[in-house]
Amino acid sequence: MVTVDAVGVVLSHNEKAGVLLARIGVGVALARVAPAWLVEAHRQHVSGTGERLTAWACGRIGGHGVKALAGPGVNGTVTWWLVGDSTPLSAAQELARERARARLLQELSSELLASLNVEHCVAVTVRRAARHLADAAVIVGTGDGHIFPVTRCTADGRMAQERIALDPGQLPGLTEALLGLPAGSSRWIDPHQVPSWAMPDSFVDDPADIGSMVVVPLPGHGAPVGCLILLRHRQEEAFTPGEESFAQLFAARAGAALSIARSHARQAHITEVLVRDLLPPDLGRVQGICFSGRYRASAAGERIGGDFYDLHPADAPEAETVAVLGDVCGKGLEAAVTAGKVRNALTALVPFAADHTRLLTLLNSTLLSSDRTPFVTLALATAVRKDAQVRLRITSAGHPVPLIVRTTGHVEQTRTSGTLIGAFADLEFETAEVTLEPGDTCLLYSDGITEARGGPLGDVMFGEDRLRTVLAQCAGMPAEVVTERVQLVAAQWVGEGRHDDMAVLAIGAPRDTVRQL
């Protein structure tokens, strides 16, 4: 810094100016100690021909590039700030470093948000941290207080994951970080106290090689999701306060993404558990009788809806197996929940299945007493094998009447009818008794099959006549083939158009004469 008056005499200067301009002194003319470009810049500035207040000039002094910045003084004096090349270079380096950090955070966020898988997010975070922030990185997830998930990674990308029993108190700062408390400075942590479980392979052989360590929490939404540990070799520079601050910012981005991924995983698990009991059961042969079912929800990609079927196997050959196919009012998740309630009620009422009317009346009373009364139609069938035959009792409660396909290709309706469930207090039912000979099949189906719209213009219903034709073509075929064929043809008829839930349940008398349980 050099202060010069209006006539060009030096009034004051600091020590660095004395180093740069060797002969400078108070009372000395600037023209005697400074290069011509600086003298000319001073002349223009005080004469008003230069840009006052923001004047600047560039040149060389003693082989060094220098930028001179003029600041106004009192009574025409000017203070010149002489800035060497090293200062702009340092600023450029700092700017480049900050840009690189911003780019790293953007890339981290993009990669983390590309997947909601927890393991993927942990792997991305630990690899990025090891590659850009330290020589190795370790993520300790929140455990049960005894067992914790630990992921270690080195700068070359080698990663190891395991669940281990550990004491967080073994590592300074870990207990606090897992609680989400602010991270302490790395200067307070003795790197020689790092336990073996926190050391990647490159450090295990020589624990003394750890030169510095940073422990920062991974903050989540309302609760921490873990802790990030950064390790550097002894020969590397220790973490600076700026690097520690950036590590916290890095951890905040990663923690937010991990929190979202874990929340999604938790919700997915809850959904899977809840949906599991709403899914149609797997069917097969029970007490020598063949059962097969197929289901297609109204919404693409969904597995549950308002249509349902269920099977309650007999515990003895002479006892009846109970099968039911129903359709509740509505679609989607709410309808599926209602269907689940109906299925649970039917399970409790299975002991009354010997009397269809009593069972359905009790079910109706249960639904009418519900706060939100669901309407449901269903077809109830009880089946028992007698030698090579299968004897059925079938009752329809406001539901499409089941069809029988004989081995000859003849298709017939069962003579049953009844009132839908959950709407009226007074009910009437007519139960049909049917005998299936070997190779015969009884098909229970929902109106989503017959009312499916398709054809050239997508406005023609599939109808019972087409269903009869399909069944006639399946004469003598196993129950699994019948349901697969009906569902396939109905799906082809609908194409990409909208449709209701579709459910089919086939009960078949096997052709073999030997009972297979």
C-alpha positions in Angstrom: 0.0 0.0 0.0 1.4 3.4 -1.0 -0.3 6.8 -0.3 0.8 9.6 -2.8 -0.3 13.3 -2.8 -1.6 15.2 -5.8 1.9 16.3 -6.9 3.3 12.8 -6.8 5.1 12.7 -3.4 4.9 9.5 -1.3 3.2 10.3 2.0 3.2 6.8 3.5 3.7 3.1 2.7 3.6 -0.3 4.4 6.4 -2.8 4.7 5.3 -4.9 1.7 5.5 -1.8 -0.5 9.0 -1.3 0.8 10.0 -4.8 -0.3 8.4 -4.3 -3.7 9.7 -0.8 -4.3 13.2 -0.9 -2.8 14.0 2.9 -2.8 10.6 4.1 -1.6 10.4 6.4 1.4 8.2 9.2 2.8 8.8 12.4 0.9 10.3 10.7 -2.1 8.8 11.4 -5.5 6.9 8.4 -6.9 8.5 9.0 -10.3 11.9 8.1 -8.7 10.9 4.7 -7.2 8.0 3.5 -9.3 7.8 2.3 -12.9 6.5 4.6 -15.6 3.1 2.9 -15.9 2.3 3.4 -12.2 3.4 7.1 -12.4 1.2 7.7 -15.4 -1.7 6.0 -13.8 -1.3 8.3 -10.8 -1.1 11.4 -13.0 -4.3 10.5 -14.9 -6.1 9.7 -11.7 -5.4 13.0 -10.0 -5.9 15.0 -13.2 -9.3 13.5 -13.7 -8.5 11.9 -17.1 -8.6 8.4 -15.5 -11.6 6.6 -13.9 -11.9 8.1 -10.4 -12.7 5.8 -7.5 -12.3 2.6 -9.6 -9.1 3.4 -11.4 -6.7 0.6 -11.9 -3.6 -0.3 -13.9 -1.5 -3.3 -14.6 2.2 -3.7 -15.2 5.4 -5.3 -14.0 7.6 -4.4 -11.0 10.9 -6.3 -10.5 9.8 -9.1 -12.8 6.4 -9.6 -11.0 3.0 -8.9 -12.5 1.2 -6.3 -10.4 -2.3 -4.8 -10.5 -2.6 -1.3 -9.0 -5.9 -0.3 -7.5 -6.5 3.4 -6.6 -8.5 4.5 -3.6 -9.4 8.2 -3.1 -8.0 10.0 -0.2 -8.2 13.5 1.3 -7.1 16.7 -0.5 -6.2 14.9 -3.7 -4.2 12.1 -2.1 -4.5 8.6 -3.6 -3.8 5.3 -1.9 -2.5 2.7 -4.3 -3.0 -1.0 -3.5 -0.5 -3.0 -5.3 -1.8 -6.6 -5.7 0.7 -9.3 -6.9 -0.2 -12.1 -9.3 -0.3 -14.6 -6.4 -3.4 -13.1 -4.9 -5.6 -13.4 -8.0 -4.3 -16.9 -8.5 -5.3 -17.9 -5.0 -8.8 -16.4 -5.5 -9.1 -18.3 -8.8 -8.0 -21.5 -7.1 -10.6 -21.0 -4.4 -13.3 -20.3 -6.9 -12.4 -23.4 -8.8 -12.5 -25.4 -5.6 -15.9 -24.1 -4.7 -17.2 -24.8 -8.1 -15.9 -28.4 -7.9 -17.6 -28.8 -4.5 -20.9 -27.4 -5.9 -20.6 -29.8 -8.9 -19.9 -32.7 -6.5 -23.0 -31.9 -4.4 -25.1 -31.7 -7.6 -23.8 -35.0 -8.9 -24.3 -36.6 -5.5 -28.0 -35.4 -5.3 -28.7 -36.6 -8.8 -27.2 -40.0 -8.3 -28.9 -40.5 -4.9 -32.3 -39.4 -6.1 -32.1 -41.8 -9.1 -32.9 -44.7 -6.8 -34.9 -45.1 -3.6 -32.9 -48.2 -2.7 -31.2 -47.8 0.7 -28.2 -50.0 -0.2 -27.7 -48.1 -3.4 -27.8 -44.7 -1.6 -25.3 -45.9 1.0 -22.9 -47.2 -1.6 -23.1 -44.0 -3.6 -22.4 -41.9 -0.6 -19.5 -43.8 0.8 -17.8 -44.1 -2.6 -18.2 -40.4 -3.4 -16.9 -39.5 0.1 -13.8 -41.8 -0.2 -13.0 -40.5 -3.7 -13.5 -36.8 -3.2 -13.2 -36.0 0.5 -10.7 -38.4 2.1 -8.6 -41.5 1.5 -11.3 -43.7 3.0 -14.9 -43.4 4.2 -17.1 -45.4 6.6 -20.9 -45.1 7.1 -22.4 -46.4 10.3 -26.1 -46.7 10.1 -28.6 -46.5 13.0 -28.9 -49.9 14.5 -30.8 -51.5 17.4 -28.3 -50.3 20.0 -26.1 -53.4 19.6 -25.9 -54.4 16.0 -25.1 -51.7 13.4 -24.8 -51.7 9.6 -21.2 -50.7 8.7 -20.1 -49.8 5.1 -16.4 -49.1 4.4 -14.8 -47.9 1.2 -11.4 -46.7 0.0 -10.5 -44.2 -2.6 -10.1 -46.9 -5.3 -13.8 -47.9 -4.9 -13.3 -51.1 -2.9 -16.3 -51.5 -0.6 -17.3 -53.8 2.2 -20.7 -54.0 3.9 -21.6 -56.0 7.1 -23.7 -55.9 10.2 -21.6 -56.0 13.3 -21.9 -55.7 17.1 -20.1 -52.6 18.2 -19.9 -50.1 21.0 -20.3 -46.5 19.6 -18.3 -45.2 22.6 -15.2 -46.9 21.1 -14.9 -44.2 18.5 -14.7 -40.6 19.7 -17.7 -38.5 18.5 -19.7 -41.5 17.1 -22.2 -41.7 19.9 -23.0 -38.0 19.5 -23.2 -38.3 15.7 -25.6 -41.2 15.8 -27.8 -39.0 18.0 -27.7 -36.2 15.4 -25.6 -33.9 17.6 -23.3 -31.4 15.8 -19.9 -32.7 14.8 -16.8 -31.8 16.8 -13.6 -30.6 15.2 -11.2 -33.2 13.9 -8.5 -31.6 16.0 -10.3 -33.0 19.1 -10.2 -36.6 17.9 -7.2 -38.8 18.4 -6.9 -40.9 15.1 -5.1 -43.6 17.1 -8.4 -44.4 18.9 -10.1 -45.7 15.7 -11.3 -49.3 16.3 -10.5 -52.0 13.8 -14.1 -52.3 12.6 -13.9 -48.7 11.3 -10.8 -49.3 9.3 -10.9 -50.2 5.6 -8.4 -52.8 4.4 -5.8 -50.2 3.4 -5.6 -49.1 7.1 -5.9 -52.4 9.0 -2.3 -53.5 8.4 -1.0 -50.2 9.8 -3.4 -48.4 12.1 -0.8 -45.8 12.8 -1.1 -44.7 9.2 -4.3 -42.8 10.1 -3.3 -39.1 10.2 -6.6 -37.4 10.7 -10.3 -38.2 11.0 -13.7 -36.5 10.7 -16.9 -37.7 12.2 -20.1 -36.1 11.0 -23.8 -37.0 11.5 -26.0 -38.0 8.6 -29.1 -35.9 9.4 -32.5 -37.2 8.2 -36.1 -36.0 8.3 -36.8 -35.7 12.0 -34.2 -38.3 13.0 -30.5 -39.1 12.1 -29.9 -41.9 9.7 -26.3 -42.6 10.6 -22.8 -41.2 10.7 -20.1 -40.6 8.1 -16.5 -41.1 9.1 -13.7 -39.7 6.9 -10.1 -41.0 7.2 -6.8 -39.6 5.8 -3.4 -41.1 5.6 -0.7 -39.8 7.9 1.3 -38.3 5.0 -1.7 -36.3 3.8 -2.6 -32.9 5.1 -5.0 -32.8 8.0 -8.6 -31.7 7.4 -9.0 -28.0 7.4 -12.0 -26.2 9.0 -13.3 -25.5 5.4 -13.1 -29.2 4.5 -14.9 -30.1 7.7 -17.7 -27.7 6.9 -18.0 -29.1 3.4 -18.1 -32.6 4.8 -21.1 -31.6 6.9 -22.8 -30.1 3.9 -22.0 -33.3 2.0 -23.4 -35.4 4.8 -26.6 -33.3 5.0 -27.3 -34.0 1.3 -26.6 -37.7 1.7 -28.6 -37.9 4.9 -31.7 -36.3 3.4 -31.6 -38.8 0.5 -31.0 -41.8 2.8 -33.9 -40.7 5.0 -36.2 -40.6 1.9 -35.0 -44.0 0.8 -35.5 -45.5 4.2 -38.9 -44.0 4.6 -39.8 -45.4 1.2 -38.4 -48.8 2.1 -40.4 -48.7 5.4 -43.6 -47.8 3.6 -43.0 -50.5 1.0 -42.5 -53.1 3.7 -45.7 -52.0 5.5 -47.6 -52.1 2.2 -46.3 -55.5 1.4 -47.3 -56.9 4.8 -50.8 -55.4 4.5 -51.3 -56.4 0.9 -50.1 -60.0 1.5 -53.3 -61.0 3.1 -55.4 -59.2 0.4 -53.8 -61.2 -2.5 -55.7 -64.1 -4.0 -54.5 -67.4 -2.5 -52.6 -70.0 -4.5 -54.9 -72.9 -5.5 -54.3 -76.5 -6.4 -55.7 -79.9 -5.7 -57.6 -80.4 -2.4 -59.0 -83.8 -1.3 -58.9 -85.0 -4.9 -60.7 -81.9 -6.4 -58.9 -79.5 -8.7 -59.1 -75.8 -8.0 -57.6 -73.0 -10.1 -58.0 -69.2 -10.0 -56.9 -66.2 -12.0 -57.2 -62.5 -11.1 -56.5 -59.2 -13.0 -57.0 -55.9 -11.3 -58.7 -53.0 -13.1 -55.6 -50.8 -12.8 -52.4 -51.8 -14.6 -49.6 -52.8 -12.3 -52.0 -53.4 -9.3 -52.3 -56.8 -7.7 -55.5 -56.2 -5.6 -58.9 -54.8 -6.1 -62.6 -55.3 -5.4 -62.9 -58.8 -6.9 -61.7 -61.8 -4.8 -61.8 -65.5 -4.5 -60.9 -67.8 -1.6 -60.6 -71.4 -0.7 -61.1 -73.2 2.7 -59.9 -76.8 2.3 -61.7 -79.6 4.0 -59.7 -81.4 6.7 -61.1 -84.8 5.8 -62.0 -86.5 2.4 -65.7 -86.8 3.4 -65.9 -83.1 4.4 -66.8 -80.3 2.1 -64.2 -77.8 0.8 -65.6 -74.2 0.6 -64.8 -72.0 -2.3 -66.1 -68.5 -2.9 -65.7 -65.8 -5.5 -67.1 -62.3 -4.9 -67.2 -58.7 -6.1 -67.5 -55.8 -3.7 -68.7 -52.3 -4.6 -65.9 -50.1 -5.9 -62.3 -50.4 -7.3 -58.8 -50.0 -6.2 -57.3 -50.1 -2.7 -60.5 -49.2 -0.8 -62.4 -52.0 -2.5 -59.5 -54.4 -1.8 -59.7 -53.5 1.9 -63.4 -54.1 1.9 -62.9 -57.4 0.1 -60.4 -58.3 2.8 -63.0 -57.7 5.5 -65.5 -59.8 3.7 -63.0 -62.6 3.3 -62.2 -62.5 7.0 -65.8 -62.6 7.9 -66.3 -65.6 5.6 -63.4 -67.4 7.2 -65.0 -67.1 10.6 -68.3 -68.4 9.1 -66.9 -71.4 7.4 -68.1 -73.8 10.1 -71.7 -72.9 9.0 -71.0 -73.8 5.4 -73.2 -76.9 5.6 -76.2 -74.5 5.4 -75.5 -71.9 2.7 -78.5 -69.8 3.6 -77.5 -69.5 7.2 -73.9 -68.6 6.3 -74.9 -65.9 3.9 -77.5 -64.5 6.3 -74.9 -64.3 9.1 -72.5 -62.6 6.6 -75.3 -60.1 5.6 -75.9 -59.3 9.3 -72.2 -58.7 9.8 -71.9 -56.3 6.9 -75.1 -54.4 7.8 -73.8 -53.8 11.3 -70.6 -52.2 9.9 -70.2 -48.4 10.0 -69.6 -48.4 6.3 -71.8 -51.0 4.8 -70.2 -52.6 1.8 -72.3 -54.2 -1.0 -71.0 -57.5 -2.2 -72.1 -60.1 -4.6 -70.7 -63.6 -4.4 -71.0 -67.2 -5.5 -70.5 -69.8 -2.8 -69.6 -73.4 -3.6 -69.0 -76.4 -1.4 -67.4 -79.4 -3.0 -66.8 -83.0 -1.9 -65.4 -85.9 -3.9 -67.5 -89.1 -4.2 -65.5 -91.8 -5.9 -64.7 -90.3 -9.4 -67.3 -87.6 -9.1 -67.3 -84.2 -7.5 -70.5 -83.1 -5.9 -71.2 -79.3 -5.6 -73.6 -77.2 -3.8 -73.7 -73.7 -5.3 -75.4 -70.5 -4.2 -75.4 -67.2 -6.0 -75.9 -64.0 -3.9 -76.7 -61.4 -6.6 -73.7 -62.7 -8.6 -73.4 -64.0 -12.2 -74.5 -67.6 -12.2 -71.6 -70.1 -12.4 -71.3 -72.2 -15.6 -70.6 -75.9 -16.1 -68.7 -77.2 -19.0 -69.0 -80.9 -19.7 -66.5 -83.1 -21.5 -68.8 -83.1 -24.5 -68.4 -79.3 -24.9 -71.9 -78.6 -23.6 -72.1 -75.5 -21.4 -74.9 -75.1 -18.9 -75.9 -72.7 -16.1 -76.4 -73.7 -12.5 -79.9 -73.1 -11.3 -79.1 -70.8 -8.4 -80.1 -67.3 -7.5 -80.1 -65.0 -4.4 -80.0 -61.5 -3.0 -76.8 -59.5 -2.9 -75.1 -59.2 0.5 -74.9 -56.1 2.7 -77.9 -54.2 1.2 -81.1 -55.7 2.5 -82.2 -57.3 5.8 -84.5 -59.8 4.0 -82.7 -62.4 1.9 -83.7 -65.2 -0.4 -81.4 -67.9 -1.8 -81.8 -70.9 -4.0 -79.0 -73.4 -3.8 -78.2 -75.7 -6.8 -76.7 -79.2 -6.5 -74.4 -80.2 -9.3 -72.4 -83.4 -10.0 -69.2 -83.1 -12.0 -68.1 -86.2 -13.9 -64.4 -86.7 -14.6 -63.2 -84.0 -16.9 -66.1 -81.6 -16.1 -65.4 -78.1 -14.8 -67.5 -75.5 -12.9 -66.5 -71.9 -13.5 -67.2 -69.1 -11.1 -66.5 -65.6 -12.5 -67.0 -61.9 -11.9 -68.9 -59.5 -14.1 -65.6 -58.0 -15.0 -65.3 -60.9 -17.6 -68.7 -60.6 -19.3 -68.8 -56.8 -19.1 -65.3 -56.2 -20.5 -65.6 -53.9 -23.5 -63.6 -54.5 -26.6 -64.0 -55.2 -30.3 -63.1 -52.9 -33.2 -64.4 -49.8 -31.5 -63.9 -50.9 -28.0 -67.6 -50.5 -27.1 -68.8 -54.2 -27.3 -69.2 -56.2 -24.2 -67.5 -59.6 -24.1 -70.8 -61.1 -22.9 -71.9 -64.6 -21.6 -72.2 -66.0 -25.2 -68.5 -65.5 -25.9 -67.6 -66.9 -22.5 -69.7 -70.0 -23.3 -67.9 -70.4 -26.6 -64.5 -70.2 -24.8 -65.6 -72.7 -22.2 -66.8 -75.1 -24.9 -63.4 -75.0 -26.5 -61.9 -76.0 -23.1 -64.0 -79.1 -22.8 -62.2 -81.9 -20.9 -59.2 -79.6 -20.1 -57.8 -79.3 -16.5 -59.1 -76.4 -14.3 -55.7 -74.6 -14.7 -56.1 -74.5 -18.4 -59.7 -73.3 -18.3 -58.9 -70.3 -16.0 -55.8 -69.4 -18.0 -57.7 -69.5 -21.3 -60.7 -67.5 -20.1 -58.5 -64.8 -18.6 -56.3 -64.7 -21.7 -59.2 -64.3 -24.1 -60.9 -61.6 -22.0 -57.6 -59.7 -21.8 -57.2 -59.9 -25.5 -60.7 -58.6 -26.0 -60.1 -55.6 -23.8 -56.7 -54.8 -25.2 -55.4 -51.6 -23.8 -58.8 -50.3 -22.9 -60.3 -49.7 -19.5 -61.9 -52.6 -17.6 -63.2 -53.7 -14.3 -61.5 -56.2 -12.0 -61.6 -59.7 -13.5 -61.7 -62.9 -11.4 -62.3 -66.5 -12.3 -62.3 -69.7 -10.2 -62.6 -73.2 -11.7 -63.6 -76.3 -9.8 -62.8 -79.5 -11.8 -63.3 -83.2 -11.4 -60.0 -84.8 -12.5 -60.0 -87.5 -15.1 -57.8 -89.8 -13.1 -59.8 -92.3 -11.0 -57.2 -92.4 -8.2 -57.7 -89.8 -5.6 -54.8 -87.4 -5.2 -54.8 -85.2 -2.1 
